[in-house]
Amino acid sequence: MHKKISVLLLSLVLYANLSAMQSDKFHKEAKKLLKKATTYINAGKQKKGIQLLKNIIASDCYKGTEAYIGAQYKLARRRLYSRNYRERTWAISTLQEIIKQDISIYFKANAYLDIALQLKSVNNYSEALNCLQKILELDRSKASKQDVWMEAELHRTKIIAIRSKIALTCKDINIKGLEAIASQNKYKTLKADALIQLGLFYINAKERNHKKSVESFMEFLTLSDKYPQNPFIQEHIAMVYFQLGYIYNFDGYGIEKNTKKAINYYRQASRCKGKSDNPLAANYYLGTTYEQMGETKQAIRYLHKALDFPDNIIKADTTGIERIKKQATLLLSKIYSDQPRKEQYKFFEKIQNNDKEINPKDLVKHNLSKLYYKVPQEVKEELLQKYQDEKDSLTKIISRFTCASCHQTGLKLKKCSRCRNISYCSRKCQVKDWPKHKEICRNS
């Protein structure tokens, strides 16, 4: 009897060991397949990668492994931004399933993060904050990577900054957490983001400290020199230069006013390319700074640059662009009305004396068309008061070398084939302006 019991126990132990070995084998296999799928996706071989992920999910032997959860998450994340409604609903339900499991803390945190970002995109900030808080409460010691927790902390900071209508305090934001992210060197993009958030916090917070802001932004710039290929760093470099210019343009909070440094940083920001309105703001502030210094030529130059900034460079809310352009127009009108422009008055005299002597290049040089169309009507009349009788001829000359729709100056413009009195830079502008020009054109 005792022998039978011992044999039975031994067989049970052997079976347990074999099953453990088998599960380890499946776990390793699934891990390899998941790694292979991610390399395929990163290399641009999307179909192969997705097919491998589907194979992992379809196989029953891989269920309960971390790689199986990882395959589910990666496929769900890909389908989350799909145009197909069914794929999106499947992705959301899969992410909710991943949240319920406790096999992989890392992928659970990732699922929470994706749901939080979806909620943030529809301005549901309170629910998004709840999801991010749940990530921060998870036991990160069990996870292989720590980047999700860092990202959650950064997104939490951004949402709090958006929601707050008053100046933030150190209690509102986890400053130590941000400083820890900024001090690590493993995740460069997260480090750069943390440095930006710290810099912005010390500019806008109740406990303002421009010195610490400058330190954070300067560290970001050293990071940008080291990693010029990083898209996130290159996308935010204009904003950092602009913020540095803004800090040095005003006195106080640990930094003395330094106009030279401010101009230098504003110029750097204005040269940056990308989908950002910071170059526009930099050009406007350069114009205001030069106007305060009494350098009218430079002020006009940069204010015109601000007005020429394209409106459709960012797909988000363009009210900021419109507001800055309105301020630039008002400042330009003030400069033109307060201080006479000798070169422009000479050019007006040319128009008064003889139309044939006018060189179209002078029109471009003196920006007369931009002045004529962009400043308010009152200022326009004040400028032309000296040449009251010549208003019509001036309009005629300007319309000859300026697009009637977008008001861009150019020498290669096409006239209206019917009236021959107005010019356009493209067919698109002609079609856009036709409702206004229709009656004039038919009567001519």
C-alpha positions in Angstrom: 0.0 0.0 0.0 2.8 2.4 1.0 4.6 1.5 -2.3 1.6 2.3 -4.4 1.2 5.7 -2.6 4.9 6.5 -3.1 4.7 5.6 -6.8 1.6 7.7 -7.2 3.2 10.7 -5.5 6.4 10.3 -7.6 4.3 10.2 -10.8 2.5 13.3 -9.7 5.8 15.1 -9.1 7.1 14.0 -12.5 3.9 15.2 -14.2 4.2 18.6 -12.5 7.8 18.9 -13.5 7.0 17.9 -17.1 4.1 20.3 -17.3 6.3 23.1 -15.8 9.0 22.3 -18.4 6.4 22.3 -21.1 5.0 25.6 -20.1 8.5 27.1 -19.9 9.1 25.8 -23.4 5.9 27.4 -24.7 6.7 30.6 -22.9 10.1 30.8 -24.6 8.6 29.9 -28.0 6.0 32.6 -27.7 8.6 35.2 -26.5 10.7 34.4 -29.6 7.7 34.7 -31.9 6.7 38.0 -30.3 10.2 39.4 -30.7 10.3 38.2 -34.4 6.9 39.9 -35.0 8.1 43.2 -33.5 11.3 43.2 -35.7 9.2 42.5 -38.8 6.8 45.5 -37.9 9.7 47.8 -37.2 11.4 46.8 -40.4 8.3 47.8 -42.4 7.1 44.2 -43.1 3.7 44.8 -41.6 1.8 41.8 -43.0 4.4 39.2 -41.8 4.5 40.8 -38.3 0.7 41.0 -37.9 0.3 37.4 -39.1 2.8 36.2 -36.5 0.9 38.1 -33.8 -2.4 36.4 -35.0 -0.7 33.0 -34.8 0.4 33.5 -31.2 -3.2 34.6 -30.2 -4.8 31.7 -32.2 -2.6 29.0 -30.5 -4.1 27.6 -27.2 -0.7 26.4 -25.9 0.6 30.0 -25.6 -2.4 31.1 -23.5 -1.5 32.4 -20.1 2.0 33.5 -21.1 3.3 37.1 -21.0 4.1 36.9 -24.8 0.4 36.0 -25.5 -0.7 39.1 -23.6 1.9 41.1 -25.5 0.7 39.9 -28.9 -2.9 40.8 -27.9 -1.8 44.3 -26.8 0.3 45.0 -30.0 -2.5 43.9 -32.3 -5.0 45.9 -30.3 -2.8 49.0 -30.4 -2.5 48.7 -34.2 -6.3 48.4 -34.6 -7.1 51.2 -32.1 -6.4 53.9 -34.7 -8.0 52.0 -37.6 -10.8 53.6 -39.8 -12.7 50.3 -39.5 -15.3 50.6 -36.7 -15.2 46.8 -35.9 -11.5 46.8 -35.6 -11.6 49.7 -33.2 -14.3 48.1 -31.0 -12.3 44.8 -30.9 -9.2 46.8 -29.9 -11.0 48.6 -27.0 -12.5 45.3 -25.7 -9.1 43.6 -25.9 -7.4 46.4 -24.0 -10.1 46.1 -21.3 -9.4 42.3 -21.1 -5.6 43.0 -20.7 -6.4 45.5 -17.8 -8.2 42.7 -15.9 -5.3 40.2 -16.1 -2.3 40.1 -13.7 0.1 38.0 -15.8 1.9 40.9 -17.3 2.0 44.2 -15.3 3.9 45.9 -18.1 1.3 45.3 -20.8 -1.5 46.1 -18.3 0.1 49.5 -17.7 0.4 50.0 -21.5 -3.3 49.2 -22.0 -4.2 51.7 -19.3 -2.0 54.3 -21.0 -3.6 53.8 -24.4 -7.1 54.2 -22.9 -6.0 57.3 -21.1 -4.7 58.8 -24.3 -8.0 58.0 -26.1 -9.9 59.8 -23.3 -7.5 62.7 -23.4 -8.1 63.1 -27.2 -11.8 63.6 -26.5 -11.2 66.1 -23.6 -12.3 63.6 -20.9 -9.5 64.7 -18.6 -10.9 63.4 -15.3 -11.2 59.8 -16.6 -7.8 60.0 -18.3 -6.3 61.1 -15.0 -7.9 58.1 -13.2 -6.4 55.7 -15.7 -2.9 57.3 -15.4 -3.2 57.2 -11.6 -4.0 53.4 -11.8 -0.7 53.0 -13.8 1.3 54.8 -11.1 -0.3 52.6 -8.4 0.7 49.3 -10.1 3.8 47.5 -8.7 6.5 48.4 -11.2 9.1 46.2 -9.7 7.6 43.2 -11.5 7.9 44.9 -14.9 10.9 44.4 -17.2 10.8 48.1 -18.5 10.0 51.3 -16.7 9.2 53.6 -19.6 5.3 53.3 -19.3 5.4 54.7 -15.7 7.6 57.6 -16.9 5.2 58.3 -19.8 2.2 58.1 -17.5 3.8 60.7 -15.1 4.5 63.1 -18.0 0.9 62.8 -19.4 -0.5 63.3 -15.9 1.6 66.5 -15.6 0.4 67.8 -19.1 -3.3 67.1 -18.3 -3.0 68.9 -14.9 -1.4 71.9 -16.6 -4.2 72.0 -19.2 -7.0 71.8 -16.6 -5.5 74.3 -14.1 -6.9 77.8 -14.5 -4.6 79.2 -11.8 -0.8 78.9 -11.4 0.4 75.4 -10.4 2.3 74.6 -7.2 4.8 71.8 -6.4 1.9 69.9 -4.6 -0.1 69.7 -7.8 2.7 68.1 -9.8 5.2 65.4 -8.9 8.4 67.4 -9.3 10.6 64.7 -7.9 9.1 62.2 -10.4 9.8 64.6 -13.3 13.4 65.2 -12.0 14.0 61.5 -11.8 12.9 61.1 -15.5 15.0 64.0 -16.5 18.1 62.5 -14.8 17.9 59.0 -16.4 19.7 58.4 -19.7 18.0 55.2 -20.9 14.9 56.8 -22.6 16.1 59.9 -24.4 12.6 61.1 -25.7 11.1 60.8 -22.2 14.1 62.6 -20.7 13.6 65.5 -23.3 9.9 65.7 -22.5 10.6 65.8 -18.8 13.1 68.6 -19.2 10.5 70.6 -21.2 7.8 70.0 -18.6 10.1 71.1 -15.8 11.1 74.3 -17.7 7.5 75.2 -18.4 6.5 74.5 -14.8 9.1 76.9 -13.4 7.9 79.6 -15.8 4.2 79.4 -15.1 4.1 78.1 -11.5 3.4 80.1 -8.3 7.0 79.4 -7.2 8.5 80.9 -10.4 12.2 80.2 -10.9 13.5 81.3 -14.3 17.0 80.1 -13.4 15.8 76.5 -13.1 13.8 76.9 -16.3 17.0 78.0 -18.1 18.9 75.1 -16.7 16.3 72.6 -17.9 16.0 74.2 -21.4 19.8 74.4 -21.8 20.1 70.6 -20.9 17.4 70.0 -23.6 19.6 71.9 -26.1 22.7 69.8 -25.3 20.5 66.7 -25.7 19.4 68.0 -29.2 23.1 68.4 -30.2 23.8 64.8 -29.2 20.7 63.4 -30.9 19.9 65.4 -34.0 17.9 62.5 -35.6 15.4 62.3 -32.7 12.0 63.5 -34.2 10.5 64.5 -30.8 13.5 66.7 -29.9 13.6 68.4 -33.3 9.8 69.0 -33.2 10.1 70.9 -29.8 13.4 72.7 -30.3 11.6 75.9 -31.7 9.5 76.1 -28.5 12.6 75.8 -26.3 14.4 78.6 -28.1 11.3 80.8 -27.9 10.9 80.1 -24.2 14.5 81.0 -23.6 14.1 84.3 -25.5 10.9 85.0 -23.5 12.8 84.5 -20.2 15.7 86.8 -21.1 13.3 89.5 -22.5 12.0 90.1 -19.0 13.7 90.9 -15.7 13.2 88.9 -12.4 12.8 85.4 -10.9 16.6 84.7 -10.8 17.5 85.9 -14.3 18.5 89.4 -15.3 17.1 91.0 -18.5 19.5 90.4 -21.5 18.1 91.8 -24.8 21.0 90.5 -26.9 20.4 86.9 -25.6 16.7 87.3 -26.1 17.1 88.4 -29.7 19.5 85.6 -30.4 17.1 82.9 -29.0 14.1 84.5 -30.8 16.1 84.4 -34.1 17.0 80.7 -33.5 13.3 79.9 -33.0 12.2 81.9 -36.1 14.6 79.8 -38.2 13.2 76.4 -37.0 11.0 74.4 -39.4 8.2 72.1 -38.5 4.5 72.1 -37.6 4.6 74.7 -34.8 3.5 78.3 -34.3 6.6 79.2 -32.2 8.5 80.7 -35.2 5.5 83.0 -35.7 5.5 84.1 -32.1 9.4 84.5 -32.2 9.1 86.8 -35.3 6.4 88.9 -33.6 8.5 89.3 -30.4 11.5 90.2 -32.5 9.4 92.9 -34.1 8.2 94.3 -30.7 11.8 94.1 -29.2 13.3 96.0 -32.2 10.4 98.6 -32.0 11.2 99.2 -28.4 14.8 99.6 -29.2 13.9 102.2 -32.0 15.2 100.0 -34.9 12.2 100.5 -37.2 13.6 98.7 -40.2 14.3 95.5 -38.3 10.9 95.7 -36.6 9.0 96.0 -39.9 11.0 93.1 -41.4 10.1 90.7 -38.6 6.5 91.8 -38.3 6.1 91.2 -42.0 7.6 87.8 -41.5 5.0 87.1 -38.8 2.2 88.2 -41.2 3.5 85.9 -43.9 3.4 82.9 -41.6 1.1 80.2 -43.1 -2.2 79.7 -41.2 -2.6 76.0 -42.0 0.8 74.9 -40.5 -1.0 73.3 -37.5 -4.2 71.4 -37.8 -5.2 72.3 -34.2 -6.9 75.5 -33.0 -5.6 78.4 -35.1 -6.9 81.2 -32.8 -3.4 81.7 -31.4 -2.0 82.4 -34.9 -4.9 84.8 -35.7 -4.4 86.7 -32.4 -0.6 87.1 -33.0 -1.2 88.2 -36.6 -3.7 90.8 -35.4 -1.3 92.2 -32.9 1.5 92.3 -35.5 -0.9 94.2 -37.9 -1.7 96.8 -35.2 2.0 97.3 -34.3 2.8 97.7 -38.0 0.1 100.3 -38.5 1.4 102.2 -35.5 5.0 102.1 -36.9 3.9 103.3 -40.3 1.6 106.0 -39.0 4.0 107.4 -36.3 7.3 107.3 -38.3 7.4 108.5 -42.0 9.2 106.2 -44.4 11.3 108.3 -46.7 12.0 105.5 -49.2 8.3 104.7 -49.5 7.4 108.4 -49.9 9.9 108.7 -52.7 8.3 105.7 -54.4 4.9 107.4 -54.1 6.4 110.4 -55.8 7.5 108.1 -58.7 3.9 107.0 -59.1 2.7 110.6 -59.0 5.2 111.8 -61.7 5.1 108.9 -64.2 3.8 105.4 -64.2 6.3 104.1 -66.7 9.3 104.9 -64.5 8.2 102.4 -61.8 10.2 99.2 -61.5 8.1 96.3 -60.3 11.1 95.1 -58.2 10.7 98.3 -56.1 7.2 97.3 -55.3 8.5 94.0 -53.9 11.4 95.7 -52.2 9.3 98.3 -50.4 6.6 95.9 -49.5 4.0 98.5 -50.6 1.5 95.9 -51.6 1.7 94.2 -48.2 1.4 97.6 -46.6 -1.6 98.5 -48.8 -3.6 95.3 -48.1 -2.7 94.4 -44.6 -2.8 97.6 -42.5 -6.2 99.0 -41.3 -8.1 101.4 -43.7 -7.6 104.5 -41.4 -3.8 104.1 -41.6 -3.9 103.5 -45.3 -5.8 106.7 -45.9 -3.4 108.6 -43.7 -0.4 107.3 -45.7 -2.1 108.3 -49.0 -3.3 111.7 -47.8 -0.3 113.4 -49.4 -1.2 111.9 -52.8 -5.0 112.2 -52.7 -5.4 112.6 -56.5 -3.2 109.5 -57.2 -5.1 106.9 -55.2 -6.6 105.3 -58.3 -3.2 105.0 -60.1 -1.6 103.5 -57.0 -4.3 100.9 -56.7 -3.9 100.1 -60.4 -0.2 99.6 -60.1 -0.4 97.5 -57.0 -3.1 95.3 -58.5 -0.8 94.8 -61.5 1.9 93.1 -59.4 -0.2 91.6 -56.6 -2.6 88.7 -56.4 -6.1 90.0 -55.8 -7.0 87.0 -53.7 -4.0 86.1 -51.4 -2.2 89.5 -51.8 1.2 88.0 -52.5 3.6 90.2 -54.4 5.1 88.7 -57.6 6.4 89.6 -61.0 5.0 86.5 -62.9 1.2 87.0 -62.3 -1.5 86.3 -64.9 -4.1 89.0 -65.7 -7.8 88.4 -65.9 -8.4 87.5 -69.6 -11.7 89.5 -69.8 -11.0 92.8 -68.0 -7.2 92.8 -68.0 -7.3 95.0 -64.9 -6.6 92.5 -62.1 -4.0 89.8 -61.6 -3.8 86.4 -59.9 -1.0 84.0 -58.9 -3.0 80.8 -59.7 -6.3 79.5 -60.9 -7.3 78.6 -57.4 -7.0 82.3 -56.3 -9.0 83.4 -59.4 -11.9 81.0 -58.6 -11.8 82.1 -54.9 -12.0 85.8 -55.8 -14.6 85.4 -58.7 -17.7 86.2 -56.5 -16.1 89.6 -55.6 -14.6 90.4 -59.0 -17.6 89.2 -61.1 -19.6 92.4 -61.2 -16.5 94.6 -61.8 -15.3 92.3 -64.6 -18.7 92.3 -66.4 -19.1 96.1 -66.2 -15.7 96.8 -67.6 
